């Protein structure tokens, strides 16, 4: 890596502790590459106007200035030559480019997740009762309405240290705040960094300011605070949150261009993720102060797990939200599918199941994709501690052999449990509330249990894999699911012949054998791609094994919750957040 002839570089930064810590992060890299770095600090409009929420201030300025609330002054420093480059939190950068300033180089990616910080000893209720949460983010206010519906939100502006100070003081009766976890972690790391590592970048005045801010951070962030990270797929964040950005002026960029990509080597990898998040924002014709949370998390393959929460109609005067939607989907590095779903939904939902769909949504079409063959099977002669029942199809056989019931029955899911309770009102019947199927049920069953598995011939081999550690398990298949042929399905459901319906619909695939029938039908039509939702791991395995992409995966314990996921029901944020709090 060759060092430019001009080795002095001036970085512009906001003057908050976090902004300076982030700028020093870039400075240390440039210093290691052989440059001499100086940091120049500035205050932006966002640092000065603290008497109103950001979304209100943004509304009162021109559209472009409103989106550049934390960057305008730094841009001006680059354009007039007072600095060569500026360091930003990427989420603060407007989508629109600024003439005379280069596209940002992205670096120092960390998790974008928000954190909930509470005062010591404060009991957190699942619905947020008695919580007064400080924030000025319209996105966070919106999502907290669903995640913690009983909580109250109050205005909280200022840098991280200021927010921690106000929490400690109980300003506006607040007992909790929500901030970006990336900023807090960066401050913790920076606070542990020896000062001699970075004082050479600073003027004496700026060094003293930074030292004072560090003392404040140590005073206000202490062990009497509780910090809980909120997973991004449960509480999506601002597009690009957790990423830093370095922007050069057009004038300075040619001097340093040859070395920059080596110094900020992670740019391309980060760009793929943040471009996806930002493209959702632009396709929804909204901006960084809107009630939009969108997080894209990389998977092991080329896909991203994406969570989105958006209010389609917002009133900022009274702060009310309407037509809210919350989605968890899987997409490629293109966002059109999820943006189209947010804006228009799918024209048809096709339910591929063992039975008809359990609800009558206006655009729902049902396909009963399998036939069942019930076996005549004798009951085992020995007694069992526990019986597992894979589906309601087992109930007729179990009624004939009710003497087997000597202990609890564990059902595969809520629907099966309800039917069992009606058939055997005195039996002890349980099911996992966190998942469906045999794998989830095993979490409720001790390993030394004498267990009888009752299910389908199709599912037995898979069940045996899950029960490898359960040596006292006996497997008994009492029925078989048989996929219907493509010809049979076409005769029974003429709408399947319309390729435009198949192509545009979201297909809800609800079981393993159902998935086999569905895939066979798709192949018979030579449809190479479809929007597919899978309910449960068995359906997911078959769809994936056949090379089809899965747009939505559900591990819900009930069809009712599954259909809420499909509908984008924002109240699910509360259910998920409650489960998250249970695990803290």
Secondary structure, DSSP 8 states (H G I E B T S, - for coil): ----S--EEEEEEESSHHHHHHHHHHHHHHHHTT-EEEEEEE--HHHH--SS-HHHHHHTS-HHHHHTTTTHHHHHHHHTTS-SEEEEEGGGS-SS--TTB---EEE------EEEEEETT----TT-TT-EEE---HHHHHHHHHHTTT-EEE---S-HHHHHHHHHHTGGG--EEEEEHHHHHHHHHHHTS-GGGTGGGS-HHHHHHHHHHHHHHHHHS-TTEEEEE--TTTS--STTTT-EEEEEBHHHHHHHHHHHHHHTTTHHHHHHHHHHHHHHHHHTT--TTSSEEEEEEE-SSS-EEEEEEEEEEEETTTTEEEEEEEEEEEE-S--HHHHHHHHH--S-EEEEESS--SS--TTEEEEE-EEEEE------SS--SEEEE-SGGGHHHHHHTGGG-SS-EEESSHHHHHHHHHH-TTS-EEE-SS--HHHHHHTTS-TT--EEEEEETTTHHHHHHHTTT-TTEEEEEEEEEEE--HHHHHHH-GGGG-HHHHHHSEEEE-SHHHHHHHHHHHHHHT----EEEEESHHHHHHHHHTT---SEEE--SSHHHHHHHHHT-TTHHHHHHHHHHHT-
